[in-house]
Amino acid sequence: MRQTVVLTGANRGIGLALARLFVTSGNWRVVAGCRNPDSAPELAALASENPDALAVHALDVADPASVSSFVAAIGERPVDLLLNNAGVLGKHQSLDDLDFEAWDHEFRVNTMGPMRLALGLLGNLRKGTDPRIVTISSQMGSMARPRGGAYAYRSTKAALNKAMQGLALDLSDDDICVVVMHPGWVRTDMGGSGADIAVEESAGGIFSVVTGLKAADTGRFLQWNGSEHDW
Ligand SMILES: NC(=O)c1ccc[n+]([C@@H]2O[C@H](COP(=O)([O-])OP(=O)(O)OC[C@H]3O[C@@H](n4cnc5c(N)ncnc54)[C@H](OP(=O)(O)O)[C@@H]3O)[C@@H](O)[C@H]2O)c1
């Protein structure tokens, strides 16, 4: 029987590559969220080619009402994997050009969004098989890598890591595995054309890792290639 993955930010970048992998595996049903389904032609084409394997719903992870509507569209169905991929890296993050409003928005997307989805889908995950909550974080949020600049992005991903570490502990009695991942430095709109790895390599690695996770993996910070990342 096919498992169900809920995937956010599925219309471009790593999210779109992940949607393709889950759909073409034949083993998964994908519930994909994206902000503007009407402006997501590649995701729409994938859905029309695979109507039984992919459903697309509007989702702005920074908007509580949008998250509620998205969760309501999923209904009572079991969810085996929540894959929080949506994220934003704003401009104006240096000391001489810090945009606090944008930082606030980034916090809503990168930190609170994944928590809103996790809590909204907790009942569905409790009914899932090997239930997992995987959130795409970043090495830029790691305390083990002291760096300046990118204040908003780094801090929202560091806060995300801390929130997910706590969630892993709080959900351990439910046998829900909670993991954060660094996807590599990836050639997407966010990573830029000079980044280290192709989106297919990142998504392929993430797919292998998340489909193999067990409850005992909870609380880990992993890289796309399966190796451990320092917190
Ligand atoms: N690329 C890298 O090198 C790299 C490195 C470390 C971590 N990451 C993380 O990997 C994840 C995917 O990044 P990417 O490189 O694929 O970025 P990307 O190409 O910029 O795509 C970002 C995705 O997130 C969506 N998104 C942004 N704000 C959203 C919101 N409020 N609600 C719902 N969706 C929203 C975007 O949708 P729209 O099209 O509507 O904007 C888009 O689908 C992110 O969490 C990012 O922080 C990336």
The ligand as an SDF file (V2000), in Angstrom:
LIG
                    3D

 48 52  0  0  0  0  0  0  0  0999 V2000
   19.3970   25.8950   -1.8540 N   0  0  0  0  0  0  0  0  0  0  0  0
   20.2590   25.7570   -0.8460 C   0  0  0  0  0  0  0  0  0  0  0  0
   21.5000   25.8190   -1.0270 O   0  0  0  0  0  0  0  0  0  0  0  0
   19.7600   25.5010    0.5380 C   0  0  0  0  0  0  0  0  0  0  0  0
   20.7080   25.3160    1.5520 C   0  0  0  0  0  0  0  0  0  0  0  0
   20.2800   25.0660    2.8480 C   0  0  0  0  0  0  0  0  0  0  0  0
   18.9310   24.9730    3.1160 C   0  0  0  0  0  0  0  0  0  0  0  0
   18.0160   25.1650    2.1190 N   0  0  0  0  0  0  0  0  0  0  0  0
   16.5930   25.0310    2.4740 C   0  0  0  0  0  0  0  0  0  0  0  0
   15.9770   24.1300    1.5760 O   0  0  0  0  0  0  0  0  0  0  0  0
   14.5850   24.4350    1.4270 C   0  0  0  0  0  0  0  0  0  0  0  0
   14.2330   24.5520   -0.0520 C   0  0  0  0  0  0  0  0  0  0  0  0
   15.0560   25.5800   -0.5930 O   0  0  0  0  0  0  0  0  0  0  0  0
   15.2580   25.8070   -2.1550 P   0  0  0  0  0  0  0  0  0  0  0  0
   16.7030   25.9670   -2.3810 O   0  0  0  0  0  0  0  0  0  0  0  0
   14.4750   24.8240   -2.9430 O   0  0  0  0  0  0  0  0  0  0  0  0
   14.5940   27.2740   -2.2700 O   0  0  0  0  0  0  0  0  0  0  0  0
   13.7570   27.9720   -3.4380 P   0  0  0  0  0  0  0  0  0  0  0  0
   14.1430   27.4460   -4.7640 O   0  0  0  0  0  0  0  0  0  0  0  0
   13.8730   29.4350   -3.1540 O   0  0  0  0  0  0  0  0  0  0  0  0
   12.2540   27.4800   -3.1280 O   0  0  0  0  0  0  0  0  0  0  0  0
   11.6470   27.8580   -1.9210 C   0  0  0  0  0  0  0  0  0  0  0  0
   10.2840   27.2050   -1.8500 C   0  0  0  0  0  0  0  0  0  0  0  0
    9.6760   27.5940   -0.6060 O   0  0  0  0  0  0  0  0  0  0  0  0
    8.3940   28.1740   -0.9210 C   0  0  0  0  0  0  0  0  0  0  0  0
    7.9560   29.1580    0.0640 N   0  0  0  0  0  0  0  0  0  0  0  0
    8.5600   30.3050    0.4290 C   0  0  0  0  0  0  0  0  0  0  0  0
    7.7910   30.9610    1.3110 N   0  0  0  0  0  0  0  0  0  0  0  0
    6.6770   30.2140    1.4970 C   0  0  0  0  0  0  0  0  0  0  0  0
    5.5010   30.3610    2.2670 C   0  0  0  0  0  0  0  0  0  0  0  0
    5.2830   31.4340    3.0510 N   0  0  0  0  0  0  0  0  0  0  0  0
    4.5650   29.3820    2.2280 N   0  0  0  0  0  0  0  0  0  0  0  0
    4.7540   28.3020    1.4400 C   0  0  0  0  0  0  0  0  0  0  0  0
    5.8280   28.1100    0.6580 N   0  0  0  0  0  0  0  0  0  0  0  0
    6.7710   29.0650    0.6910 C   0  0  0  0  0  0  0  0  0  0  0  0
    8.5760   28.8050   -2.2800 C   0  0  0  0  0  0  0  0  0  0  0  0
    7.3280   29.0750   -2.8580 O   0  0  0  0  0  0  0  0  0  0  0  0
    7.0860   30.3650   -3.8210 P   0  0  0  0  0  0  0  0  0  0  0  0
    7.4830   29.9210   -5.1990 O   0  0  0  0  0  0  0  0  0  0  0  0
    5.6430   30.6470   -3.6920 O   0  0  0  0  0  0  0  0  0  0  0  0
    7.9560   31.4720   -3.3200 O   0  0  0  0  0  0  0  0  0  0  0  0
    9.3500   27.6810   -2.9640 C   0  0  0  0  0  0  0  0  0  0  0  0
    8.4950   26.6370   -3.3370 O   0  0  0  0  0  0  0  0  0  0  0  0
   14.3580   25.7260    2.2280 C   0  0  0  0  0  0  0  0  0  0  0  0
   13.8530   25.4370    3.4980 O   0  0  0  0  0  0  0  0  0  0  0  0
   15.7750   26.2990    2.3440 C   0  0  0  0  0  0  0  0  0  0  0  0
   15.9160   27.1510    3.4760 O   0  0  0  0  0  0  0  0  0  0  0  0
   18.4090   25.4210    0.8420 C   0  0  0  0  0  0  0  0  0  0  0  0
  1  2  1  0
  2  3  2  0
  2  4  1  0
  4  5  1  0
  4 48  2  0
  5  6  2  0
  6  7  1  0
  7  8  2  0
  8  9  1  0
  8 48  1  0
  9 10  1  0
  9 46  1  0
 10 11  1  0
 11 12  1  0
 11 44  1  0
 12 13  1  0
 13 14  1  0
 14 15  2  0
 14 16  1  0
 14 17  1  0
 17 18  1  0
 18 19  2  0
 18 20  1  0
 18 21  1  0
 21 22  1  0
 22 23  1  0
 23 24  1  0
 23 42  1  0
 24 25  1  0
 25 26  1  0
 25 36  1  0
 26 27  1  0
 26 35  1  0
 27 28  2  0
 28 29  1  0
 29 30  1  0
 29 35  2  0
 30 31  1  0
 30 32  2  0
 32 33  1  0
 33 34  2  0
 34 35  1  0
 36 37  1  0
 36 42  1  0
 37 38  1  0
 38 39  2  0
 38 40  1  0
 38 41  1  0
 42 43  1  0
 44 45  1  0
 44 46  1  0
 46 47  1  0
M  CHG  2   8   1  16  -1
M  END
$$$$
